Amino acid sequence: AEEALQDATKCVSLAPTWPKGYSRKGAASQALGDGFNATVAFRAGLELEPTNTVMIQGLCKAEAKLKEISSQWDELPSGDSDGEAENTQQDATSPSSAAALPVSSSACANGDSLSALAPGEGGG
């Protein structure tokens, strides 16, 4: 998965307008357990190809993992006197372009059929 991430990162740098590069980068990041960078990659790819069902599904999975991790942070006792342990991950995963994406958090949370959000499109 490390090599796949390196390849996908290079692909994105060489062809930043090719959505499949972001799909591969998101999938590789997910395979490495990096939900944050997977989310960033899938969102970038969806800005280029908003109906790509593979990236929509990947984004839903990545955001679900981030939500799970975030809830674990919320359960930790506070007590960091210098405030550096503050969880800012949620803000970083919500770019201003998120409203334009064809998938909502409720669609992911409800387990709705994502293929219905992007009929006739596919592939990653």
N, CA, C and O atoms as CSV, one atom per row, in Angstrom:
chain,resi,resn,atom,element,x,y,z
A,1,ALA,N,N,0.821,-1.203,0.000
A,1,ALA,CA,C,0.000,0.000,0.000
A,1,ALA,C,C,0.863,1.264,0.000
A,1,ALA,O,O,0.472,2.290,-0.558
A,2,GLU,N,N,2.048,1.181,0.636
A,2,GLU,CA,C,2.957,2.337,0.640
A,2,GLU,C,C,3.369,2.683,-0.789
A,2,GLU,O,O,3.380,3.850,-1.180
A,3,GLU,N,N,3.708,1.650,-1.562
A,3,GLU,CA,C,4.127,1.886,-2.945
A,3,GLU,C,C,2.965,2.427,-3.779
A,3,GLU,O,O,3.157,3.287,-4.639
A,4,ALA,N,N,1.775,1.924,-3.523
A,4,ALA,CA,C,0.596,2.409,-4.239
A,4,ALA,C,C,0.353,3.889,-3.926
A,4,ALA,O,O,-0.014,4.666,-4.808
A,5,LEU,N,N,0.560,4.266,-2.669
A,5,LEU,CA,C,0.389,5.669,-2.294
A,5,LEU,C,C,1.440,6.544,-2.975
A,5,LEU,O,O,1.128,7.635,-3.453
A,6,GLN,N,N,2.665,6.074,-3.018
A,6,GLN,CA,C,3.720,6.829,-3.702
A,6,GLN,C,C,3.399,6.994,-5.189
A,6,GLN,O,O,3.566,8.076,-5.751
A,7,ASP,N,N,2.939,5.916,-5.814
A,7,ASP,CA,C,2.573,5.976,-7.228
A,7,ASP,C,C,1.411,6.942,-7.458
A,7,ASP,O,O,1.435,7.739,-8.396
A,8,ALA,N,N,0.401,6.867,-6.602
A,8,ALA,CA,C,-0.769,7.738,-6.754
A,8,ALA,C,C,-0.402,9.196,-6.515
A,8,ALA,O,O,-0.900,10.082,-7.210
A,9,THR,N,N,0.462,9.452,-5.543
A,9,THR,CA,C,0.899,10.819,-5.269
A,9,THR,C,C,1.638,11.382,-6.476
A,9,THR,O,O,1.436,12.536,-6.854
A,10,LYS,N,N,2.487,10.572,-7.073
A,10,LYS,CA,C,3.210,11.002,-8.272
A,10,LYS,C,C,2.226,11.234,-9.421
A,10,LYS,O,O,2.359,12.199,-10.174
A,11,CYS,N,N,1.259,10.361,-9.548
A,11,CYS,CA,C,0.241,10.489,-10.588
A,11,CYS,C,C,-0.504,11.815,-10.450
A,11,CYS,O,O,-0.705,12.522,-11.437
A,12,VAL,N,N,-0.909,12.150,-9.233
A,12,VAL,CA,C,-1.631,13.394,-8.984
A,12,VAL,C,C,-0.750,14.605,-9.307
A,12,VAL,O,O,-1.235,15.605,-9.836
A,13,SER,N,N,0.529,14.512,-8.990
A,13,SER,CA,C,1.415,15.644,-9.283
A,13,SER,C,C,1.650,15.797,-10.791
A,13,SER,O,O,1.807,16.915,-11.282
A,14,LEU,N,N,1.676,14.687,-11.518
A,14,LEU,CA,C,1.879,14.744,-12.967
A,14,LEU,C,C,0.608,15.089,-13.741
A,14,LEU,O,O,0.664,15.744,-14.782
A,15,ALA,N,N,-0.530,14.646,-13.227
A,15,ALA,CA,C,-1.814,14.863,-13.915
A,15,ALA,C,C,-2.876,15.302,-12.905
A,15,ALA,O,O,-3.774,14.526,-12.580
A,16,PRO,N,N,-2.782,16.532,-12.409
A,16,PRO,CA,C,-3.692,16.988,-11.349
A,16,PRO,C,C,-5.151,17.119,-11.770
A,16,PRO,O,O,-6.014,17.308,-10.914
A,17,THR,N,N,-5.446,17.024,-13.050
A,17,THR,CA,C,-6.840,17.105,-13.489
A,17,THR,C,C,-7.430,15.739,-13.821
A,17,THR,O,O,-8.537,15.663,-14.352
A,18,TRP,N,N,-6.712,14.659,-13.519
A,18,TRP,CA,C,-7.190,13.303,-13.784
A,18,TRP,C,C,-7.784,12.728,-12.507
A,18,TRP,O,O,-7.043,12.405,-11.579
A,19,PRO,N,N,-9.098,12.594,-12.440
A,19,PRO,CA,C,-9.761,12.148,-11.206
A,19,PRO,C,C,-9.299,10.790,-10.694
A,19,PRO,O,O,-9.256,10.569,-9.483
A,20,LYS,N,N,-8.953,9.881,-11.596
A,20,LYS,CA,C,-8.587,8.529,-11.173
A,20,LYS,C,C,-7.339,8.532,-10.283
A,20,LYS,O,O,-7.188,7.660,-9.427
A,21,GLY,N,N,-6.453,9.501,-10.480
A,21,GLY,CA,C,-5.276,9.611,-9.622
A,21,GLY,C,C,-5.675,9.854,-8.172
A,21,GLY,O,O,-5.096,9.277,-7.251
A,22,TYR,N,N,-6.677,10.720,-7.980
A,22,TYR,CA,C,-7.155,11.006,-6.630
A,22,TYR,C,C,-7.881,9.800,-6.033
A,22,TYR,O,O,-7.801,9.541,-4.832
A,23,SER,N,N,-8.586,9.072,-6.894
A,23,SER,CA,C,-9.261,7.866,-6.438
A,23,SER,C,C,-8.239,6.855,-5.929
A,23,SER,O,O,-8.426,6.239,-4.880
A,24,ARG,N,N,-7.166,6.695,-6.678
A,24,ARG,CA,C,-6.115,5.759,-6.265
A,24,ARG,C,C,-5.408,6.238,-5.003
A,24,ARG,O,O,-5.073,5.436,-4.131
A,25,LYS,N,N,-5.182,7.542,-4.908
A,25,LYS,CA,C,-4.529,8.081,-3.717
A,25,LYS,C,C,-5.426,7.895,-2.486
A,25,LYS,O,O,-4.942,7.560,-1.405
A,26,GLY,N,N,-6.717,8.111,-2.656
A,26,GLY,CA,C,-7.654,7.899,-1.558
A,26,GLY,C,C,-7.695,6.449,-1.122
A,26,GLY,O,O,-7.692,6.152,0.073
A,27,ALA,N,N,-7.735,5.543,-2.096
A,27,ALA,CA,C,-7.787,4.112,-1.774
A,27,ALA,C,C,-6.509,3.657,-1.076
A,27,ALA,O,O,-6.562,2.875,-0.126
A,28,ALA,N,N,-5.365,4.145,-1.545
A,28,ALA,CA,C,-4.098,3.761,-0.920
A,28,ALA,C,C,-4.006,4.332,0.496
A,28,ALA,O,O,-3.550,3.648,1.412
A,29,SER,N,N,-4.435,5.570,0.675
A,29,SER,CA,C,-4.425,6.169,2.015
A,29,SER,C,C,-5.327,5.389,2.957
A,29,SER,O,O,-4.979,5.153,4.114
A,30,GLN,N,N,-6.493,4.989,2.448
A,30,GLN,CA,C,-7.414,4.197,3.257
A,30,GLN,C,C,-6.792,2.867,3.644
A,30,GLN,O,O,-6.911,2.436,4.791
A,31,ALA,N,N,-6.136,2.218,2.704
A,31,ALA,CA,C,-5.509,0.926,2.980
A,31,ALA,C,C,-4.440,1.044,4.059
A,31,ALA,O,O,-4.174,0.089,4.789
A,32,LEU,N,N,-3.833,2.217,4.154
A,32,LEU,CA,C,-2.815,2.459,5.175
A,32,LEU,C,C,-3.419,2.973,6.484
A,32,LEU,O,O,-2.692,3.276,7.430
A,33,GLY,N,N,-4.744,3.071,6.535
A,33,GLY,CA,C,-5.412,3.522,7.745
A,33,GLY,C,C,-5.406,5.037,7.926
A,33,GLY,O,O,-5.644,5.529,9.029
A,34,ASP,N,N,-5.138,5.774,6.861
A,34,ASP,CA,C,-5.069,7.234,6.928
A,34,ASP,C,C,-6.360,7.831,6.379
A,34,ASP,O,O,-6.425,8.268,5.230
A,35,GLY,N,N,-7.377,7.840,7.221
A,35,GLY,CA,C,-8.686,8.343,6.817
A,35,GLY,C,C,-8.692,9.811,6.463
A,35,GLY,O,O,-9.453,10.239,5.595
A,36,PHE,N,N,-7.848,10.592,7.128
A,36,PHE,CA,C,-7.804,12.025,6.845
A,36,PHE,C,C,-7.356,12.275,5.409
A,36,PHE,O,O,-8.046,12.965,4.659
A,37,ASN,N,N,-6.210,11.724,5.021
A,37,ASN,CA,C,-5.707,11.951,3.668
A,37,ASN,C,C,-6.554,11.241,2.615
A,37,ASN,O,O,-6.624,11.694,1.473
A,38,ALA,N,N,-7.187,10.151,2.981
A,38,ALA,CA,C,-8.124,9.498,2.063
A,38,ALA,C,C,-9.286,10.441,1.771
A,38,ALA,O,O,-9.698,10.596,0.622
A,39,THR,N,N,-9.806,11.065,2.815
A,39,THR,CA,C,-10.905,12.011,2.657
A,39,THR,C,C,-10.496,13.179,1.768
A,39,THR,O,O,-11.235,13.574,0.867
A,40,VAL,N,N,-9.318,13.723,2.028
A,40,VAL,CA,C,-8.823,14.847,1.234
A,40,VAL,C,C,-8.707,14.446,-0.242
A,40,VAL,O,O,-9.121,15.199,-1.123
A,41,ALA,N,N,-8.152,13.275,-0.509
A,41,ALA,CA,C,-7.969,12.813,-1.889
A,41,ALA,C,C,-9.313,12.573,-2.581
A,41,ALA,O,O,-9.511,13.000,-3.718
A,42,PHE,N,N,-10.233,11.890,-1.897
A,42,PHE,CA,C,-11.529,11.625,-2.509
A,42,PHE,C,C,-12.282,12.924,-2.782
A,42,PHE,O,O,-12.922,13.057,-3.825
A,43,ARG,N,N,-12.215,13.876,-1.867
A,43,ARG,CA,C,-12.886,15.165,-2.089
A,43,ARG,C,C,-12.280,15.892,-3.287
A,43,ARG,O,O,-13.008,16.473,-4.092
A,44,ALA,N,N,-10.969,15.862,-3.409
A,44,ALA,CA,C,-10.314,16.514,-4.548
A,44,ALA,C,C,-10.747,15.850,-5.859
A,44,ALA,O,O,-11.017,16.533,-6.847
A,45,GLY,N,N,-10.808,14.536,-5.858
A,45,GLY,CA,C,-11.244,13.821,-7.054
A,45,GLY,C,C,-12.691,14.099,-7.396
A,45,GLY,O,O,-13.042,14.219,-8.569
A,46,LEU,N,N,-13.532,14.201,-6.384
A,46,LEU,CA,C,-14.947,14.470,-6.616
A,46,LEU,C,C,-15.193,15.894,-7.106
A,46,LEU,O,O,-16.212,16.160,-7.743
A,47,GLU,N,N,-14.288,16.795,-6.821
A,47,GLU,CA,C,-14.414,18.136,-7.394
A,47,GLU,C,C,-14.243,18.074,-8.905
A,47,GLU,O,O,-14.828,18.876,-9.633
A,48,LEU,N,N,-13.448,17.131,-9.373
A,48,LEU,CA,C,-13.217,16.962,-10.815
A,48,LEU,C,C,-14.272,16.091,-11.472
A,48,LEU,O,O,-14.648,16.320,-12.621
A,49,GLU,N,N,-14.747,15.095,-10.745
A,49,GLU,CA,C,-15.734,14.151,-11.290
A,49,GLU,C,C,-16.762,13.837,-10.196
A,49,GLU,O,O,-16.677,12.801,-9.536
A,50,PRO,N,N,-17.731,14.741,-10.010
A,50,PRO,CA,C,-18.665,14.647,-8.881
A,50,PRO,C,C,-19.555,13.416,-8.847
A,50,PRO,O,O,-20.128,13.116,-7.800
A,51,THR,N,N,-19.692,12.703,-9.937
A,51,THR,CA,C,-20.588,11.548,-9.951
A,51,THR,C,C,-19.864,10.212,-9.890
A,51,THR,O,O,-20.485,9.170,-10.102
A,52,ASN,N,N,-18.579,10.218,-9.610
A,52,ASN,CA,C,-17.805,8.980,-9.566
A,52,ASN,C,C,-18.202,8.174,-8.330
A,52,ASN,O,O,-17.885,8.553,-7.203
A,53,THR,N,N,-18.894,7.069,-8.552
A,53,THR,CA,C,-19.433,6.290,-7.432
A,53,THR,C,C,-18.343,5.647,-6.582
A,53,THR,O,O,-18.513,5.494,-5.373
A,54,VAL,N,N,-17.232,5.273,-7.197
A,54,VAL,CA,C,-16.137,4.672,-6.424
A,54,VAL,C,C,-15.597,5.687,-5.422
A,54,VAL,O,O,-15.348,5.348,-4.265
A,55,MET,N,N,-15.417,6.932,-5.864
A,55,MET,CA,C,-14.905,7.954,-4.955
A,55,MET,C,C,-15.956,8.353,-3.915
A,55,MET,O,O,-15.614,8.658,-2.772
A,56,ILE,N,N,-17.216,8.350,-4.304
A,56,ILE,CA,C,-18.278,8.657,-3.335
A,56,ILE,C,C,-18.281,7.605,-2.233
A,56,ILE,O,O,-18.354,7.937,-1.050
A,57,GLN,N,N,-18.203,6.349,-2.620
A,57,GLN,CA,C,-18.181,5.270,-1.628
A,57,GLN,C,C,-16.928,5.346,-0.771
A,57,GLN,O,O,-16.992,5.156,0.443
A,58,GLY,N,N,-15.789,5.623,-1.395
A,58,GLY,CA,C,-14.544,5.767,-0.635
A,58,GLY,C,C,-14.621,6.919,0.348
A,58,GLY,O,O,-14.156,6.807,1.483
A,59,LEU,N,N,-15.210,8.032,-0.088
A,59,LEU,CA,C,-15.362,9.185,0.799
A,59,LEU,C,C,-16.250,8.844,1.991
A,59,LEU,O,O,-15.948,9.211,3.126
A,60,CYS,N,N,-17.332,8.149,1.728
A,60,CYS,CA,C,-18.225,7.751,2.829
A,60,CYS,C,C,-17.495,6.886,3.849
A,60,CYS,O,O,-17.630,7.089,5.055
A,61,LYS,N,N,-16.728,5.930,3.364
A,61,LYS,CA,C,-15.979,5.051,4.276
A,61,LYS,C,C,-14.929,5.833,5.055
A,61,LYS,O,O,-14.767,5.642,6.260
A,62,ALA,N,N,-14.218,6.714,4.359
A,62,ALA,CA,C,-13.170,7.494,5.020
A,62,ALA,C,C,-13.758,8.430,6.062
A,62,ALA,O,O,-13.220,8.555,7.162
A,63,GLU,N,N,-14.864,9.088,5.722
A,63,GLU,CA,C,-15.485,10.000,6.677
A,63,GLU,C,C,-16.076,9.256,7.861
A,63,GLU,O,O,-16.066,9.768,8.980
A,64,ALA,N,N,-16.593,8.054,7.629
A,64,ALA,CA,C,-17.111,7.249,8.733
A,64,ALA,C,C,-15.984,6.896,9.702
A,64,ALA,O,O,-16.167,6.931,10.919
A,65,LYS,N,N,-14.817,6.555,9.152
A,65,LYS,CA,C,-13.664,6.229,9.991
A,65,LYS,C,C,-13.222,7.457,10.784
A,65,LYS,O,O,-12.910,7.353,11.970
A,66,LEU,N,N,-13.193,8.612,10.134
A,66,LEU,CA,C,-12.826,9.848,10.842
A,66,LEU,C,C,-13.819,10.165,11.951
A,66,LEU,O,O,-13.434,10.605,13.033
A,67,LYS,N,N,-15.094,9.938,11.675
A,67,LYS,CA,C,-16.118,10.195,12.686
A,67,LYS,C,C,-15.925,9.266,13.881
A,67,LYS,O,O,-16.072,9.679,15.031
A,68,GLU,N,N,-15.598,8.021,13.599
A,68,GLU,CA,C,-15.341,7.051,14.660
A,68,GLU,C,C,-14.154,7.491,15.525
A,68,GLU,O,O,-14.212,7.457,16.754
A,69,ILE,N,N,-13.085,7.903,14.851
A,69,ILE,CA,C,-11.895,8.369,15.577
A,69,ILE,C,C,-12.210,9.631,16.364
A,69,ILE,O,O,-11.783,9.781,17.508
A,70,SER,N,N,-12.956,10.534,15.746
A,70,SER,CA,C,-13.321,11.781,16.408
A,70,SER,C,C,-14.130,11.520,17.672
A,70,SER,O,O,-13.935,12.190,18.686
A,71,SER,N,N,-15.030,10.553,17.616
A,71,SER,CA,C,-15.834,10.246,18.796
A,71,SER,C,C,-14.965,9.678,19.913
A,71,SER,O,O,-15.256,9.882,21.092
A,72,GLN,N,N,-13.901,8.968,19.550
A,72,GLN,CA,C,-12.981,8.463,20.562
A,72,GLN,C,C,-12.227,9.615,21.217
A,72,GLN,O,O,-11.977,9.591,22.422
A,73,TRP,N,N,-11.865,10.620,20.429
A,73,TRP,CA,C,-11.195,11.802,20.988
A,73,TRP,C,C,-12.113,12.522,21.963
A,73,TRP,O,O,-11.671,13.002,23.007
A,74,ASP,N,N,-13.403,12.595,21.614
A,74,ASP,CA,C,-14.365,13.275,22.474
A,74,ASP,C,C,-14.500,12.585,23.824
A,74,ASP,O,O,-14.849,13.220,24.819
A,75,GLU,N,N,-14.223,11.288,23.859
A,75,GLU,CA,C,-14.351,10.527,25.095
A,75,GLU,C,C,-13.119,10.633,25.989
A,75,GLU,O,O,-13.174,10.249,27.157
A,76,LEU,N,N,-12.016,11.145,25.462
A,76,LEU,CA,C,-10.804,11.275,26.264
A,76,LEU,C,C,-10.977,12.366,27.314
A,76,LEU,O,O,-11.623,13.382,27.059
A,77,PRO,N,N,-10.403,12.155,28.487
A,77,PRO,CA,C,-10.495,13.194,29.504
A,77,PRO,C,C,-9.670,14.407,29.100
A,77,PRO,O,O,-8.573,14.275,28.557
A,78,SER,N,N,-10.208,15.579,29.370
A,78,SER,CA,C,-9.450,16.792,29.074
A,78,SER,C,C,-8.459,17.019,30.203
A,78,SER,O,O,-8.488,16.318,31.214
A,79,GLY,N,N,-7.606,17.973,30.034
A,79,GLY,CA,C,-6.614,18.228,31.059
A,79,GLY,C,C,-5.315,18.693,30.462
A,79,GLY,O,O,-4.322,18.853,31.172
A,80,ASP,N,N,-5.311,18.913,29.166
A,80,ASP,CA,C,-4.126,19.422,28.498
A,80,ASP,C,C,-4.026,20.907,28.812
A,80,ASP,O,O,-4.824,21.707,28.325
A,81,SER,N,N,-3.057,21.265,29.616
A,81,SER,CA,C,-2.978,22.637,30.101
A,81,SER,C,C,-2.589,23.637,29.031
A,81,SER,O,O,-2.943,24.811,29.141
A,82,ASP,N,N,-1.863,23.207,27.986
A,82,ASP,CA,C,-1.465,24.182,26.978
A,82,ASP,C,C,-2.383,24.186,25.760
A,82,ASP,O,O,-2.159,24.962,24.830
A,83,GLY,N,N,-3.409,23.340,25.742
A,83,GLY,CA,C,-4.416,23.359,24.701
A,83,GLY,C,C,-3.987,22.749,23.380
A,83,GLY,O,O,-4.729,22.838,22.402
A,84,GLU,N,N,-2.818,22.133,23.319
A,84,GLU,CA,C,-2.338,21.601,22.053
A,84,GLU,C,C,-3.059,20.335,21.619
A,84,GLU,O,O,-2.991,19.978,20.442
A,85,ALA,N,N,-3.736,19.651,22.506
A,85,ALA,CA,C,-4.392,18.405,22.158
A,85,ALA,C,C,-5.787,18.622,21.583
A,85,ALA,O,O,-6.541,17.668,21.389
A,86,GLU,N,N,-6.120,19.857,21.317
A,86,GLU,CA,C,-7.434,20.175,20.775
A,86,GLU,C,C,-7.622,19.472,19.437
A,86,GLU,O,O,-6.733,19.491,18.585
A,87,ASN,N,N,-8.795,18.847,19.256
A,87,ASN,CA,C,-9.070,18.103,18.030
A,87,ASN,C,C,-9.606,19.049,16.965
A,87,ASN,O,O,-10.715,19.568,17.093
A,88,THR,N,N,-8.820,19.274,15.911
A,88,THR,CA,C,-9.241,20.147,14.815
A,88,THR,C,C,-9.474,19.360,13.542
A,88,THR,O,O,-9.654,19.953,12.478
A,89,GLN,N,N,-9.476,18.052,13.622
A,89,GLN,CA,C,-9.590,17.223,12.432
A,89,GLN,C,C,-10.898,17.468,11.687
A,89,GLN,O,O,-10.906,17.450,10.456
A,90,GLN,N,N,-11.985,17.692,12.385
A,90,GLN,CA,C,-13.271,17.856,11.730
A,90,GLN,C,C,-13.261,19.082,10.814
A,90,GLN,O,O,-13.782,19.014,9.700
A,91,ASP,N,N,-12.682,20.198,11.258
A,91,ASP,CA,C,-12.622,21.385,10.426
A,91,ASP,C,C,-11.786,21.144,9.183
A,91,ASP,O,O,-12.136,21.623,8.104
A,92,ALA,N,N,-10.712,20.428,9.307
A,92,ALA,CA,C,-9.803,20.204,8.191
A,92,ALA,C,C,-10.425,19.322,7.115
A,92,ALA,O,O,-9.982,19.352,5.967
A,93,THR,N,N,-11.437,18.544,7.463
A,93,THR,CA,C,-12.034,17.645,6.480
A,93,THR,C,C,-13.296,18.233,5.877
A,93,THR,O,O,-14.025,17.527,5.180
A,94,SER,N,N,-13.574,19.501,6.124
A,94,SER,CA,C,-14.784,20.121,5.616
A,94,SER,C,C,-14.462,21.329,4.748
A,94,SER,O,O,-14.737,22.461,5.146
A,95,PRO,N,N,-13.881,21.111,3.567
A,95,PRO,CA,C,-13.574,22.253,2.718
A,95,PRO,C,C,-14.836,22.943,2.239
A,95,PRO,O,O,-15.917,22.354,2.253
A,96,SER,N,N,-14.700,24.187,1.818
A,96,SER,CA,C,-15.861,24.968,1.409
A,96,SER,C,C,-16.579,24.346,0.232
A,96,SER,O,O,-17.770,24.594,0.043
A,97,SER,N,N,-15.891,23.542,-0.569
A,97,SER,CA,C,-16.512,22.923,-1.738
A,97,SER,C,C,-17.371,21.715,-1.366
A,97,SER,O,O,-18.007,21.129,-2.241
A,98,ALA,N,N,-17.404,21.336,-0.106
A,98,ALA,CA,C,-18.137,20.136,0.292
A,98,ALA,C,C,-19.611,20.215,-0.064
A,98,ALA,O,O,-20.218,19.195,-0.391
A,99,ALA,N,N,-20.193,21.387,-0.008
A,99,ALA,CA,C,-21.613,21.523,-0.304
A,99,ALA,C,C,-21.928,21.169,-1.753
A,99,ALA,O,O,-23.059,20.791,-2.060
A,100,ALA,N,N,-20.958,21.283,-2.639
A,100,ALA,CA,C,-21.182,21.006,-4.049
A,100,ALA,C,C,-21.103,19.518,-4.372
A,100,ALA,O,O,-21.457,19.115,-5.480
A,101,LEU,N,N,-20.650,18.702,-3.440
A,101,LEU,CA,C,-20.503,17.284,-3.719
A,101,LEU,C,C,-21.859,16.593,-3.739
A,101,LEU,O,O,-22.767,16.998,-3.012
A,102,PRO,N,N,-22.012,15.551,-4.564
A,102,PRO,CA,C,-23.303,14.888,-4.724
A,102,PRO,C,C,-23.626,13.903,-3.617
A,102,PRO,O,O,-24.601,13.160,-3.727
A,103,VAL,N,N,-22.855,13.876,-2.580
A,103,VAL,CA,C,-23.091,12.932,-1.499
A,103,VAL,C,C,-23.170,13.704,-0.195
A,103,VAL,O,O,-22.381,14.619,0.043
A,104,SER,N,N,-24.102,13.344,0.628
A,104,SER,CA,C,-24.230,14.010,1.916
A,104,SER,C,C,-23.878,13.029,3.013
A,104,SER,O,O,-23.900,11.815,2.814
A,105,SER,N,N,-23.558,13.565,4.161
A,105,SER,CA,C,-23.239,12.683,5.281
A,105,SER,C,C,-24.441,11.838,5.654
A,105,SER,O,O,-24.280,10.713,6.129
A,106,SER,N,N,-25.650,12.361,5.445
A,106,SER,CA,C,-26.826,11.557,5.762
A,106,SER,C,C,-26.951,10.375,4.801
A,106,SER,O,O,-27.393,9.300,5.206
A,107,ALA,N,N,-26.570,10.556,3.540
A,107,ALA,CA,C,-26.615,9.441,2.588
A,107,ALA,C,C,-25.657,8.352,3.033
A,107,ALA,O,O,-25.978,7.166,2.952
A,108,CYS,N,N,-24.482,8.748,3.501
A,108,CYS,CA,C,-23.518,7.770,3.979
A,108,CYS,C,C,-24.009,7.105,5.253
A,108,CYS,O,O,-23.953,5.882,5.385
A,109,ALA,N,N,-24.491,7.912,6.191
A,109,ALA,CA,C,-24.909,7.393,7.483
A,109,ALA,C,C,-26.110,6.469,7.371
A,109,ALA,O,O,-26.225,5.500,8.121
A,110,ASN,N,N,-27.006,6.767,6.432
A,110,ASN,CA,C,-28.203,5.950,6.289
A,110,ASN,C,C,-27.984,4.712,5.447
A,110,ASN,O,O,-28.874,3.871,5.325
A,111,GLY,N,N,-26.782,4.598,4.857
A,111,GLY,CA,C,-26.495,3.442,4.028
A,111,GLY,C,C,-27.271,3.440,2.727
A,111,GLY,O,O,-27.488,2.387,2.127
A,112,ASP,N,N,-27.697,4.638,2.281
A,112,ASP,CA,C,-28.426,4.742,1.026
A,112,ASP,C,C,-27.593,4.177,-0.107
A,112,ASP,O,O,-26.366,4.132,-0.019
A,113,SER,N,N,-28.237,3.758,-1.144
A,113,SER,CA,C,-27.543,3.268,-2.319
A,113,SER,C,C,-26.832,4.424,-2.998
A,113,SER,O,O,-27.470,5.332,-3.531
A,114,LEU,N,N,-25.525,4.386,-2.976
A,114,LEU,CA,C,-24.761,5.471,-3.568
A,114,LEU,C,C,-24.813,5.427,-5.079
A,114,LEU,O,O,-24.602,6.451,-5.730
A,115,SER,N,N,-25.089,4.269,-5.654
A,115,SER,CA,C,-25.169,4.201,-7.107
A,115,SER,C,C,-26.351,5.017,-7.605
A,115,SER,O,O,-26.343,5.486,-8.743
A,116,ALA,N,N,-27.360,5.191,-6.773
A,116,ALA,CA,C,-28.503,5.993,-7.161
A,116,ALA,C,C,-28.152,7.474,-7.218
A,116,ALA,O,O,-28.839,8.244,-7.888
A,117,LEU,N,N,-27.098,7.881,-6.529
A,117,LEU,CA,C,-26.688,9.280,-6.543
A,117,LEU,C,C,-25.987,9.641,-7.839
A,117,LEU,O,O,-25.950,10.812,-8.217
A,118,ALA,N,N,-25.435,8.657,-8.522
A,118,ALA,CA,C,-24.680,8.919,-9.736
A,118,ALA,C,C,-24.961,7.858,-10.786
A,118,ALA,O,O,-24.099,7.034,-11.091
A,119,PRO,N,N,-26.185,7.878,-11.346
A,119,PRO,CA,C,-26.542,6.835,-12.307
A,119,PRO,C,C,-25.679,6.897,-13.563
A,119,PRO,O,O,-25.387,7.972,-14.088
A,120,GLY,N,N,-25.282,5.723,-14.026
A,120,GLY,CA,C,-24.523,5.632,-15.256
A,120,GLY,C,C,-23.054,5.947,-15.125
A,120,GLY,O,O,-22.316,5.826,-16.103
A,121,GLU,N,N,-22.606,6.343,-13.965
A,121,GLU,CA,C,-21.193,6.668,-13.752
A,121,GLU,C,C,-20.577,5.576,-12.907
A,121,GLU,O,O,-21.279,4.847,-12.206
A,122,GLY,N,N,-19.287,5.467,-12.973
A,122,GLY,CA,C,-18.652,4.470,-12.138
A,122,GLY,C,C,-17.149,4.555,-12.274
A,122,GLY,O,O,-16.584,5.513,-12.801
A,123,GLY,N,N,-16.551,3.535,-11.787
A,123,GLY,CA,C,-15.119,3.339,-11.976
A,123,GLY,C,C,-14.229,4.239,-11.183
A,123,GLY,O,O,-14.555,5.400,-10.938
A,124,GLY,N,N,-13.107,3.708,-10.781
A,124,GLY,CA,C,-12.128,4.478,-10.050
A,124,GLY,C,C,-10.767,4.134,-10.489
A,124,GLY,O,O,-9.795,4.689,-9.979
